[in-house]
Amino acid sequence: MNALERESPATTHDGVSWTPRQVLLGVVVLAAALLVSHLGTLAGMVERWAHDPQYSHGFVVPLFALVVLWSRRERLKDFRWQPAWPGAALMGLGLVMRYVAVQSDIDALDAISLLPTTFGLVLLVGGVSVFQWSWPALAFLAFMLPLPFSIEMALSQPLRRIATEVSTYALQTVGCPALAEGNVIYIDDIPLGVEQACSGLGMLMTFFALATAMAMIVRNETLTGTPSPRLAWVYRLMLVGSAIPIAIAANVIRITATGWAYHLAGKDSQLAQMIYHDLAGWLMMPLALGMLWLEMKLLKNLWIEQEVETTLPLMGGGTLPIKGFAAKSVKEVV
């Protein structure tokens, strides 16, 4: 983009021209209005991030969103300001959602209303080209929103049960006498409760955000070993979906390590307390990163795409040469 294009006015679909200065002023005014109108909602979210371990990842979500924007900077080569009025409809939808949330005292809906309002702001001021560049980062901001209480409870209960059963089995496998009763694991008559805060929901939310960010920023060549996008989308979905087993595995490792420490050191073990609360918080994220890295290495070598040439028989005789790509499994390569 040359300097003349940068200084030229933006034109809306109805022929109205906006200069870059007017666009910048519109961005500042609308963004300030968005922040002021949702100041109470944002303050409540920040307080939740600070005091609820399940949502402590909310502080880094905006940073990851900026990384996603930077990874898509190539799309800005043909960027031009062309404000689109449909963005006003999205902002109106967000305002309606916020009004209903305030009138009905639904905090979750109040927080969710930020998404259509932000999408609408970007589309209204920046237009389609800016929206196409930024929508993955804007959608990623959903990870900083707390889940509704009903969904949170519906997820935490089965996660607690799975963590209890699998951790008990793991402890028994390594020779530790463990018995599960409800969501409590008894180790040598020492009760180890898998409480709601230890259900692994926080890890699940964090790992989902991490896996989604990696799926967004990783290049096709890094993920599949080829620039072809054929397998890339499938692998990206697999990467995001793997957050569930990774979160469960990380939580089981934490509970199992704690139970083993209680078995070795007794009921008053400071080591067990440190593993369960402090050490786990520091080690689970590197552990998840390591698992995601191993998964990416596996996916990269699972299928190899190579160019093939074949012929298609024609009616009346003769053949038609065809070139294309075929997936070749790693077993065939070996």
C-alpha positions in Angstrom: 0.0 0.0 0.0 1.5 3.4 -1.0 1.2 6.7 0.8 -1.5 7.9 -1.6 -3.7 5.0 -0.7 -3.1 5.6 3.0 -4.2 9.2 2.7 -7.2 8.6 0.4 -10.6 8.8 2.0 -12.5 5.7 2.9 -15.8 5.2 1.0 -18.8 3.5 2.4 -21.2 1.5 0.3 -23.6 4.4 0.1 -20.9 6.7 -1.3 -20.1 8.6 1.9 -16.3 9.4 2.1 -14.4 9.3 5.4 -10.9 10.7 5.7 -8.3 8.7 7.8 -8.6 11.3 10.5 -12.3 10.9 10.7 -11.9 7.2 10.8 -9.4 7.4 13.7 -11.7 9.8 15.5 -14.6 7.4 15.1 -12.6 4.5 16.4 -11.5 6.5 19.5 -15.0 7.8 20.2 -16.8 4.4 19.7 -14.1 2.4 21.6 -14.3 4.9 24.5 -18.1 4.6 24.5 -17.9 0.8 24.6 -15.4 0.9 27.5 -17.5 3.4 29.5 -20.8 1.6 28.9 -19.3 -1.8 29.9 -17.0 -0.5 32.7 -18.9 -2.3 35.4 -18.9 -5.6 33.4 -15.2 -5.3 32.7 -14.4 -4.6 36.4 -16.4 -7.6 37.5 -14.6 -9.8 35.0 -11.2 -8.6 36.2 -12.2 -9.3 39.8 -13.2 -12.8 38.8 -9.9 -13.3 37.1 -8.0 -12.2 40.1 -9.9 -14.2 42.7 -11.1 -17.3 40.9 -8.3 -19.7 39.8 -10.6 -21.2 37.1 -10.4 -17.9 35.2 -7.0 -16.6 36.0 -6.1 -17.1 32.3 -8.4 -14.1 31.5 -5.5 -11.7 32.0 -3.4 -13.2 29.2 -6.3 -13.7 26.7 -6.0 -10.2 25.3 -2.2 -10.7 24.9 -2.8 -13.9 22.9 -5.4 -12.1 20.8 -2.7 -9.5 19.9 -0.4 -12.4 18.9 -3.2 -13.8 16.7 -3.5 -10.4 15.0 0.2 -10.1 14.5 0.3 -13.6 13.0 -2.3 -12.5 10.4 -0.5 -9.3 9.4 0.1 -10.6 5.9 -3.6 -10.1 5.2 -3.2 -6.3 5.6 -1.3 -5.9 2.4 -4.5 -5.1 0.5 -6.1 -3.4 3.5 -8.3 -0.3 2.9 -10.8 1.6 5.1 -14.3 0.9 3.9 -16.7 1.2 6.8 -19.7 -1.1 6.6 -23.1 -0.2 8.1 -24.1 -3.8 9.0 -21.7 -3.3 11.9 -24.3 -1.0 13.4 -26.8 -3.9 13.5 -24.3 -6.0 15.4 -23.7 -3.2 17.9 -27.5 -2.8 18.2 -27.7 -6.5 19.0 -25.1 -6.2 21.7 -26.9 -3.2 23.2 -30.2 -5.2 23.3 -28.5 -8.2 24.9 -27.0 -5.8 27.5 -30.4 -4.2 28.2 -32.0 -7.6 28.7 -29.1 -8.7 31.0 -29.3 -5.6 33.2 -33.1 -5.8 33.4 -33.0 -9.6 34.2 -29.8 -9.4 36.3 -28.0 -12.0 34.1 -24.3 -11.4 34.5 -23.3 -14.0 32.0 -25.4 -12.4 29.2 -24.0 -9.0 30.2 -20.5 -10.3 29.6 -21.4 -12.1 26.3 -22.9 -8.8 25.0 -19.4 -7.5 24.6 -18.7 -9.9 21.7 -21.3 -8.7 19.2 -20.7 -5.1 20.3 -17.0 -5.4 19.6 -17.5 -7.3 16.3 -20.0 -4.5 15.2 -17.6 -1.8 16.2 -14.8 -3.2 14.0 -17.1 -3.9 11.1 -18.7 -0.4 11.3 -15.5 1.5 11.5 -13.0 -0.7 9.7 -15.2 -2.4 7.1 -15.0 -5.9 5.7 -11.2 -6.1 5.1 -10.4 -5.1 8.7 -13.1 -7.5 9.9 -11.7 -10.4 7.9 -8.2 -9.7 9.3 -9.3 -9.4 13.0 -12.3 -11.7 13.5 -10.2 -14.7 14.8 -8.6 -12.5 17.4 -12.0 -11.0 18.4 -13.6 -14.4 18.6 -10.6 -15.6 20.8 -11.7 -12.9 23.4 -14.6 -15.2 24.3 -12.1 -17.2 26.4 -11.9 -14.3 28.9 -15.7 -14.5 29.6 -16.7 -16.5 32.7 -19.0 -19.4 32.0 -22.7 -19.2 33.1 -23.1 -20.8 36.5 -25.4 -23.6 35.2 -22.8 -24.6 32.5 -20.0 -24.4 35.0 -21.8 -26.8 37.4 -22.8 -29.1 34.5 -19.1 -29.4 33.5 -17.5 -29.5 36.9 -19.4 -32.5 38.2 -18.5 -35.0 35.5 -14.9 -33.7 35.5 -14.6 -34.2 39.2 -15.9 -37.8 38.9 -13.5 -38.6 36.0 -10.6 -37.1 37.9 -11.5 -39.1 41.1 -11.9 -42.5 39.3 -8.8 -42.2 37.0 -6.6 -40.9 39.8 -7.7 -43.7 42.1 -6.9 -46.2 39.4 -3.5 -44.6 38.8 -2.6 -44.7 42.5 -3.6 -48.3 42.8 -1.5 -49.1 39.7 1.7 -47.7 41.3 1.0 -49.7 44.5 -0.6 -47.0 46.6 -3.7 -48.2 48.7 -6.5 -45.9 47.4 -10.2 -46.2 47.6 -12.7 -43.7 46.0 -16.0 -42.9 47.8 -17.9 -40.2 45.9 -15.4 -37.5 45.1 -13.1 -38.4 48.0 -10.0 -40.6 47.6 -8.9 -42.4 50.8 -5.2 -43.1 50.9 -4.1 -45.0 54.1 -7.3 -43.6 55.7 -6.2 -40.1 54.7 -9.0 -38.3 52.8 -8.1 -36.5 49.7 -11.1 -34.6 48.5 -11.5 -33.6 44.8 -13.4 -30.4 45.4 -15.1 -28.3 42.7 -12.1 -26.0 42.5 -10.0 -29.1 41.8 -12.3 -30.5 39.1 -9.9 -29.5 36.3 -12.4 -27.0 34.8 -9.9 -24.2 35.1 -7.2 -26.3 33.4 -9.8 -27.2 30.7 -10.6 -23.5 30.0 -6.9 -22.5 30.0 -5.8 -25.4 27.8 -8.7 -24.7 25.4 -7.5 -21.1 25.1 -3.9 -22.2 24.6 -4.8 -24.9 22.0 -7.0 -22.5 20.1 -4.3 -19.9 20.0 -1.8 -22.4 18.8 -4.2 -23.6 16.1 -4.7 -20.0 15.0 -1.1 -18.9 14.7 0.7 -22.1 13.6 1.5 -22.2 9.9 0.3 -25.0 7.6 4.0 -26.0 7.0 4.6 -26.4 10.7 1.5 -28.4 11.4 1.3 -30.7 8.4 4.8 -30.4 6.8 3.3 -29.1 3.6 1.8 -25.7 2.6 -1.3 -27.4 1.3 -4.4 -26.5 3.4 -6.1 -29.9 2.9 -5.0 -31.4 6.2 -4.4 -28.2 8.0 -8.0 -27.6 9.1 -8.5 -31.1 10.2 -5.3 -30.9 12.3 -6.3 -27.6 13.8 -9.6 -29.0 14.9 -7.8 -32.0 16.4 -5.4 -29.7 18.2 -8.3 -27.7 19.8 -10.2 -30.9 20.7 -7.2 -32.3 22.4 -7.5 -29.7 25.1 -10.1 -32.0 26.8 -7.9 -35.1 27.3 -4.8 -32.9 28.0 -6.7 -31.1 30.8 -8.0 -34.3 32.3 -4.5 -35.9 32.1 -2.8 -32.9 33.8 -5.4 -32.9 36.6 -5.0 -36.6 37.1 -1.2 -36.3 37.3 -1.6 -33.5 39.9 -4.0 -35.6 42.1 -2.0 -38.8 41.7 1.3 -37.0 42.7 -0.5 -35.5 45.7 -1.9 -38.8 46.8 1.5 -40.5 46.4 3.1 -37.8 48.6 0.5 -38.3 51.3 1.2 -42.1 51.1 5.0 -41.6 51.6 5.0 -38.6 54.0 1.8 -39.0 56.0 -1.2 -36.8 56.6 0.7 -33.6 57.6 2.9 -33.7 54.5 3.8 -30.1 53.5 5.1 -31.6 50.2 1.6 -32.9 49.3 0.1 -29.5 50.1 2.7 -27.8 47.9 2.1 -30.2 45.0 -1.7 -29.9 45.2 -1.9 -26.1 45.4 1.3 -24.3 44.5 3.5 -26.6 42.4 0.6 -27.7 40.3 -0.2 -24.2 39.2 3.3 -23.6 38.0 3.9 -27.0 36.3 0.6 -27.7 34.6 1.0 -25.1 31.9 4.5 -26.3 30.8 3.2 -29.8 30.9 0.3 -28.8 28.6 2.6 -27.0 26.3 4.8 -30.2 26.1 1.8 -32.4 25.3 0.6 -30.0 22.6 4.1 -29.9 21.1 4.3 -33.7 21.0 0.9 -33.8 19.4 1.9 -31.4 16.7 5.1 -33.5 16.0 2.9 -36.6 15.8 0.4 -35.0 13.4 3.1 -33.6 11.2 4.5 -37.1 10.6 1.1 -39.0 10.7 0.2 -38.2 7.1 2.5 -37.1 4.3 1.0 -35.5 1.2 2.9 -36.1 -2.0 2.2 -35.3 -5.6 1.1 -38.2 -7.8 0.4 -38.6 -11.5 -2.1 -41.0 -12.9 -4.2 -41.5 -16.0 -7.9 -41.6 -16.5 -9.2 -44.0 -19.2 -11.4 -42.3 -21.8 -14.3 -43.7 -23.8 -13.3 -44.8 -27.2 -9.7 -45.5 -26.1 -6.9 -43.3 -24.9 -6.1 -41.9 -21.5 -6.1 -38.5 -19.8 -3.1 -37.7 -17.6 -4.1 -36.3 -14.2 -1.9 -34.7 -11.5 -2.9 -34.3 -7.9 -2.0 -35.0 -4.3 -2.5 -38.1 -2.3 -2.2 -38.7 1.4 0.4 -41.3 2.3 0.5 -42.7 5.8 3.7 -42.7 7.8 3.7 -46.5 7.8 3.8 -46.5 4.0 6.7 -44.1 4.1 8.7 -46.4 6.4 
